Amino acid sequence: MEIYSSKPLLALLASFLGAILIVAAGKKPNLREGCSIAAGLLQLVIIVSMIPPVLDGGSFHFILSAFLPQVAIAFRVDALALLFAATASFLWIVTTIYSIGYMRLHGEANQTRFYASVALTLTATVGIAFSANLFTLYLFYEALTFSTYPLVTHTGTEEAYAAGKRYIAYHLGTSIAFLLPAIILTYVLSGTFDFRPGGVFPSAANTTVLVILYFAFVAGAAKAALVPFHAWLPAAMVAPVPVSSLLHAVAVVNAGVFLIYRVILHVFGLDLFHRLNLGIATAVLASITVMLASFYALRLDNLKALLAYSTIGQLAYMILGASIPNQNGMTGGLIHLVNHSFSKITLFFAAGSILLASHKTKISELAGLGRFLPWTFAALTIGSLSIIGIPPAAGFVTKYFLAIGSIQAGWLVVFFVLLVSTLLSAAYYLRVIRTAFFGAPQENVSHPISEISYFIIAPMILTAAISILLGILPTLLLPLVRLALR
């Protein structure tokens, strides 16, 4: 059942108009941040209102502009779109509340620009999620790059601008060199830009060209941070913690994964994808990324850098799931888009809380801090256990489906990669927990170090609690996930 409705456009306008109101209220911080939260709530309400009809088998459609034959800016909301958009919209609200505490306590400059850029980022993110075709997706994909650049360079330091140059080079460079040609070639081969269940290519299409085309799409999705297009992500760690949270848990990285899922499901189609053995090739690439990121994270002492490389590995889990030729494997990969978002944003929130309370950024400096920051390190522990995959946290659900799927497919090498990477992530996350709770406090650690703001604590505890809830009740997500994979 197709429902023609302006709701997809209204969801985008909620955050876009929110950005305008944020700028208008820039001299009144409370009003400015109130506008950000209100816009997020309005956007979330619109998105959530579309879930029941989609679960009943419907989809929402809206054409904004059809200025050339076969070329339209159009929106389509299905289960896959709602998973991505609802997660991003909810976490925008949570990140805004956290940012009120962080940005003020840390004395960050240009806060109006920050909140406006975040609102524009969510406009582009939801635009990507709701795109009905490759043309629309490309427009919003590029918009996401430009709207997040001011966030990456927010601090205005030489290091920040260097990271910004790398950020633009990776994202704009790969999208122009690979993604745009892939989109054009798709139209040449299929005669359409539209996403279609089962794929768009005719049976007579040249298989060699299709293989090259697929890897052009993957290379163009640098936001997914697969090797060798991953170096932008650790470099972006120079940004403030709320920015890191937004980039690594909500918007940018998930946009790259979402693009790859759209291409597999609705450009190639699962039958063609596996007939060309693209699943095996994708699994190899994702496995290499997982292992390299996991081994590299072991040697890091900077907490945010460790979280960055952990993110690279977790994104590869999502892509790995997409490559497994059965529903269990793909379920594990897609559900991790949500599970990882809540777990990783909890970890970044905790890193920011540690920085504000103690000015510590290195793992080796955290000795004994768990006694002074119990809420922070409780949340960090939950987020860590989820990323490792220990029940009842959400990450266990991901690992369960990926493991079952790889065994069912007879992909024992993939199962081995999951096992080894889980042990490696346990090694580097448990090192953080052990140091914080059981390490001897340093001489300069004293009782004045304490939790500093409810604006910091509340969002962190909320996302940690949801990570547990999603682990205990995976049925909250499974209907949408399985519908998205039809």
N, C-alpha and C positions, 0 to 999 in steps of 0.2 A: 504494500500500500504506500503510494507516494503522496506526501502531504505538502502542498505548495504553501509556504509560510514565510513571513519576514523574520521569524525568530532567529535564524542564523545571523542575519544582518544586525538585528537588535543587540545580540550578544557582543558583536564587534564594536558597535557604536557605544555600548555601555563603558568600555574601557577607553575608547578614543575620546569620547566627551569627558570622561574622567580626567584624562590628561590635560584637556583644555581648562577644566575647573581647577585642577591642581596648580597650573601656572597662574590663573587668575587670583587664586587665594595664597600665592606664594609668600606674602608678607605676614600672613596669619597662620603660623605653623599648625595649630590645633585644627583650624578649618581645612587647611591643605590636606592634612593626613586623614581627617574625617571624610573628605571628598574621595580619597583613595580607597578607604574601606567601604564607603557607600557604593562606589562604582564596582568594586569587587563583589560585593553582596548582590547587587543587581544583576551582574553578569552571571554569577553562579545560579541565581534563581531561574534565570532564563534557560540556562543550560540544563539544569536539573529537571525543568518542566518538560523537556523533550525526551527524557529517559523512558517513561511509561509507554508512549506510542512506539518507540523504537524497540523496546522489549516485546511488544506485541507484533513485531514484524514490519513496522513502518519505517519510513525515512523522510526527512524534511528536505525540501528543495527550494531554492530561491535564485533567480537570475538577476544580477545587478545591472549588467550591461552585456549586450551581444553586438559588438561593433564591427565584426567581420564574420563571414560564414565559418562555422566550426570553431570560432574563437569567442569565448565569453568569460566574463568574470562571474562565476556562478558558485553557489554553495550547496553542499549535500551533507546532511548529518545522518550518519549511521552509527552502529555500535562502536566501531573502531574510533571514529571521531569523538564520540562522547567520552570514552575512556581517557583520551589524551586531554580534551578540553576541560572536563570536570576536574581532573586532577590538578591541572595548571591553575584554573580559576580559584579553586579552594585554597591552594597553597599560596596564591597571590595575597589573599586576605591575611593568612597566617604570617607570611613574610612581611607584610606591611606593619602589622602589630609589632613584630620583632624589631623591625627597622626603626620604629619610633623610639624604642629604648636604645638600640645600638647607635644610631646616627647622632642622637643628642648626647649620650654619655661619652661617645668617642670624639665629639666635637667636629664632626665631618662638615666640610663646606659644601655649598651648592646642593643643598638638600631638596630644593624645589625641582631642580633639574633631575635629580635622582628619582623622585617619585613620579615625575612626568615620563621619564624614560622607561620606568617599570610599567606604567600603564600602556605606553605605546608597544612595549615588548609583548604584553599580554594580548593586545589587539592583533599583532602579527602572529602570535602563537595560535590563538583561536582561529584566525584566518587560515593558517596552515591546516589545522584540524578539520575545518569545515569546507575546505576546497573540494569542488566537484570535478576538477580537471587539473591536468598538469600545468596549464597556463596560469590559472589562479594560484596554484600552490607555489609556482616559481616567483610570482610577484610578492607574495607574503613571506616566502623564504628569504628573499633578498631584503625585504623590509625588516625582518628579524635581525639580520646582520647589522644593518645601519642603526636600528633602535637600541641595540645592546652595546654598540661601540662606546657611547658616552659612559656607560656603566663600567666597562672594562678600564677606561682611562680616567675614572672618576677622581682619583686622588691627585691627578695632575703632575705626578712626578715623572722624571726621565724614564724610570723603569716602567711606569704605567703606560707611557706613550710608546715605548718599545714593544710592550705586550700588545697594545692596540694595533700597531703596525702588523705584528704577526697574526693577530686575530683577523684583521681585514684580508691580509694576504692569503691565509688559508681558506677562509669562507668565501670571499668574493672570487678569489682565483680559481678555486675548484668548481664553483657554481658556473662561472663563465666558461672555463675550459672543458668541463665534463658534463655538468647537469644540463645546461642550456642546449648543447649539441645533442645530448641524449633525448631531450624532449622533442626537438625538431625532427630527429631521425624516427622517433616513435610515431610522429604524425605522418611522416613520409611513408612508413611501412604499413600503418593501420588506418590512416585517414581520419583519425580522431585524437583529441586531447583528453577525452573523458575517461574517468575511472569506471571500469566495468567488472562485475564479478565474473571470474573465470578468465579474465585477460582480454586483450584487444587485438592480438596479432592473428593474421590469417594463417592457415595451416601450411601455406606455400612459402612462408617467410624463410629466408636463408638462416640456417641455424648458427653458422659462424658469426654472422652479423648480429644475431640476437644475443649471443654470448658476449661479444664485445660491447654491445649496447647495455647489457645488464651491469657490467663492471664499470661502465661510464657513469651509470646511476649511483653505484656504490661509492665511486671516487668523488662524485659530486655531493654526496652526503657527508661532508667532512665534519658536520656537527655531531655525527655519531661517534667520532673519535677512534675509528678503527686504524690500526697500523697500515700505512705510514703517515696518516693524516691526523695524528693525535697530539702533536706537540703544542698546539695552540691552547689546549686545556690547562696543563700545568702552568703555562705562562700567564694565563688569565687570573691566577691566584693572587696577583698583586692587588686586585680589587678588594674593596671592603667585604666583610663576611656576608652581609645580605645579598650582595651581588653574586658572590660565589654560590650561595644557596640557590639563587634564581637560575644561574647558568647551568649548574651541575645537578639540579634536582627537579626543576620545574619546566623551563622553557627550551633552552638551546639544545641541550643534548638529546632530550626526548623528541625534539623536532627532527633530528637526524634519523633516529630510530624509526619514528613514525613514517618518514619518507620511504625508508627501505621496506617497511611492511606494506605500504600502499603499492609500491612497485611490484613486490612479490605477489600480493593478493589480487590487485586490480589493474595491473598493466600486463604482467606476464601470466598470471594465473598459476595455481599450484601444480596443475598437470604439466604444463609446459616447463615450469621452473624445475621440477624434478626430472622430467624427461631429458632436459639438457644437462643434467648432473650439476646444476647450479647450486643445489643444496649442499653437495659435498664440497665444492669450491668455497662456498660461503662459510661452511663449518671449519674448514682449514684456516681461513683468514681470521675468523672470530677466535678460534682456539689459540692461534699464535698471539693475538692481542691479549687474551686473558692471561696467558702464561708470562709474557714479557712484562705486562703491567704488575702482575702479582710478585714476580721476582724483584722487580725494581722497587716496589713499595717496601720490601723488607729492609732495604738499606737506608731508608729515609728517616730523618730525625724531626723534620718540620711537620707539624700535625696537618696543616692545610695541604701541603704537598702530598702527604700520604693519602689524604682523602681524594685528591685529584687523581692519583694513579689508581686508587680503588675504583673511582668512578669509571675510568677507562675500561677496567676489567668487567665491571657490572654491566656497562653498555654492551660489551661483547657477549655477555650472557643472553641479553635480549635478542641479539642478532643470531646467536647460536641456536636459540629456540626456534627462530624462524626457519632455520635450515633443516631441522629434523623432520623427516617425512611422515609424521603422524600427529594427531591432535594433541596428545599429551605434551610432546615436545614444544609445539607451537604455543600451547596454553601456558607453559612455564615461561617462555620468552616474553609473551605479551603481558601476562599478569605482573611480570617483573617491572614493567614500565611504571606501574602504580606502586608496587611494593618498594622498589628502590627509591622512588621519589620521596616517600615518607621517611624511610630509614636514613637516607643520605642527608636530607634536609635537617633531620634531628642532629646528626653528627656535626654539620656545619654550624648549626645554632649553638651547640655545645662548645665548639672551638671558639666562637665569638664570645661566649660567656666567660670562658677561661681567659681570653685576651683582656676583656674589660676588667675582670676581677683581679687578675694577677699579673697582667702584661707578659704572660708566658706564651711562646709560640712553638717551642720545641718539646718533643716527647720526654727527653731526658731531664727537662726542667719541671716536669709535672709531679715529681716524687712527693707523696703525702697530700697532694691537693684534694684528693677525694674526701678527706676528712673535713675540709673547709668549704667545699662546694658540693654538698651531697646531692642536691637536685640536678645539678649540671652533669655530674658523673654518673648518676643513675640513668639519666636520659642517654648519655654517651654509651653506657653499657648496653642498654636496650638496642640502640641503633647498631652497635657493633655486632651484637649477637644475631641481629636480623641479617646483616650483610654476610656474616659467616654462614648463616643458614641453620641456626640452632632453634628448635621449637621452644615456646610457642610463637616466636616472632615471625613476621611476614615472610622473611627471606627463606624460611624452611619450606614454605609452600612452593616457592619458585624452584628450589633445588629438588624437591620431591618430583615435580612434574618433568623437569629437565632430565633427571636421572631415569625415571620410568620410561620417558620417551626415547632416550638414547639406547636403553637396553632393548626395548621393543623393536627399535629399528636395526638392532645388531651393530650399533656404532659404539663398540666398546672403547675405542680410542677417545671418543667424546666423553664417555663416562669417566675414563681415567683423568681427562683434563678437568672435569668437574671435581673429582676427588682431590687431586693435587692442589688445584687452585683454592679449594675450600680449606685445606690444611695450611696453605700459605697465608690466606686471609686471617685464619685463626691465629697464626703466629704473630702477624703484625698488629692486629687489633687487641689481642690478649696482652701483648707487651704494653700497650697504652693503659689498659685497665690495671694490670699488675703494678705498673709504676705509680699510678695515681692512688691506689688503695693500699698497697703494701710497701711502697718505697719509703725510705727514711726521709722525712721533711728536710729541705735544705735550710741552712741557717737563717736565710732571709725570709722564710715562710713563717708567718705569724698569724695570730687570730684575727687581725683586722681584715684579712682576706675572707670575703663572704659573698653570698649571692647578692646581686646588686639591684635588680629591678624585676618587678612582676612582668613588665613588658618583654623581658628576656626569658624568664622562667616559664611563664604560661604557654607561649607558643611551642617551646621545646618539649614540655611535658605532654602537650596535646598531640604533637606529631609522634612522640614516642608511644603514647597510649594507642594511637591509631595503628601503629606498626604491630602492636600486640593484637589488637582487635582483628586486623586483616589476617593475622596468622591463625587466630582461633576460629574466625568465621570467614573463610575464603569464599563461601557461597555468596557473600555480598558482591563479589566481582565476577564470579564464574559465569553467570548468565550472559553478561555483556561480552566477556572475553570469548565465550564459545559462539555467540552470535556473530562476533566480528570475524571469526575464522571460518564461517560457512563458505 
